[in-house]
Amino acid sequence: MIDDKFWLDYPACLAQLERRLRESAPGRIQLLTGPRQVGKTTLMLELREGLGGAAIYAAMDGPEAALPGFWERMWNEAERIAGSDTAVLLLDEIQHLPDWAHRLKGAWDRARRRRLRIHIVATGSSALHVDRGSRESLAGRFERLVLSHWSARALAEAFRISPKQAVQEVVRAGSYPGAFSIRNDPARWRAYVRDAIIEPAIGRDILALSAVRKPALLRQVFAVSVSSPAEIVSLQKIQGQLQDAGALETVAHYLQLLGEAFLVAPLEKHASRPARRRAAPPKLVTLNNALLSAMDPRGFPDPESDPKRFGVWVENAALAFAWNQGQRVSYWREEPFEVDAVVEGSWGAWAIEVTTGSFVSSDARGLAEFTRRNPRYRPLLLSDLDQLDAARRTGMEAMTWDQFLLAGPPS
């Protein structure tokens, strides 16, 4: 995860942008990236509606954007509005504008020189493209926001469902808002996730912009990663499951690219020495459980007939939630002890163990040992509701995993 980004879900991201657009103009360019199909365009249209005539919205992937002089006409209109009001230029899918980073740099510098009251907000579905362009051309001129995968709470508020149902949806079918209305049609839902999310993220974003010499190998690394949710997997084991041969460095690079595309996060081991962190195998977390459901031919695991796989999906959802909320997430393992997640960030410092089904005191052994060695971390047990009393008898803080997926750890 890149620490200079501000990670927010939809309601928080909208509120943050509204606050920043009330600041004196010209402020820094607001550069909004994030996973595909999480509502970036919807958010821009909602901003336009709230701003009224002061806003200029343009989709850079629309046919009109390809016409000669389109950019110049749009900027001239922003300057005209700035003569009597604060103009807001909303640029959607900015990566489709030729030489977009240099154009934004020139526009922002002009606005600063002439003290024009113009705010600029730009989005990009291709996070890899936008991040690279901003680093190369817009240094000191922009602030990055990540509209992350939706949380259970955001899902409940947007679709007016109960918090309990929202949590179940997040674990079972993920949280892509565009897929919510068709979740009860499995074939159609699965096609949407694959065609609107997975294929564009891999085929358009990663393959179009990165030096991927073996596209088939990249797709295989993704498939193997999604089939191993919340699992510590050595690069050698991943390599052994691939049909195409690839060096370990290539496999590690492809895992990094999948993380930058908001698909899979390869968690590092928590260790005091950087060399030990790098040498340890990653723990693979799929960043939205919809990807698990779409790629697993068995579909969603039933908690009664397949409790082990269900527990893995719950753990994956919990770790993905922490990552998507902008926390630094790692894992810890020193045989025979292990901790599911070590979390640091705005939530504080936590060591978290996720359990489903019957809770026994031995489930907390790794947590107890880790926090003994690292006392600045607060231990937290996540369990089923009917096992909460048993978890609390360990003397550690405990909450249900449902509540964690709604609100994070105790404040």
Secondary structure, DSSP 8 states (H G I E B T S, - for coil): --TTSEEE-HHHHHHHHHHHHTS-SS--EEEEE-STTSSHHHHHHHHHHHHGGGEEEEETTSGGGGSTTHHHHHHHHHHHHHTTS-EEEEEESGGGSTTHHHHHHHHHHHHHHHT--EEEEEE-S-HHHHHHHHHHH-TTTEEEEEE-S--HHHHHHHHT--HHHHHHHHHHH---HHHHTTTT-HHHHHHHIIIIIIHIIIIIIIHHHS--S-HHHHHHHHHHHHTSTTEE--HHHHHHT-SS---HHHHHHHHHHHHHTTSEEEE-B--SSHHHHHHS--EEEESSHHHHHHH-TT-S--TTT-HHHHHHHHHHHHHHHHHHTT-EEEEEEETTEEEEEEEEETTEEEEEEE--SS--GGGGHHHHHHHHH-TTSEEEEEE-GGGHHHHHTTTSEEEEHHHHHHH-S--
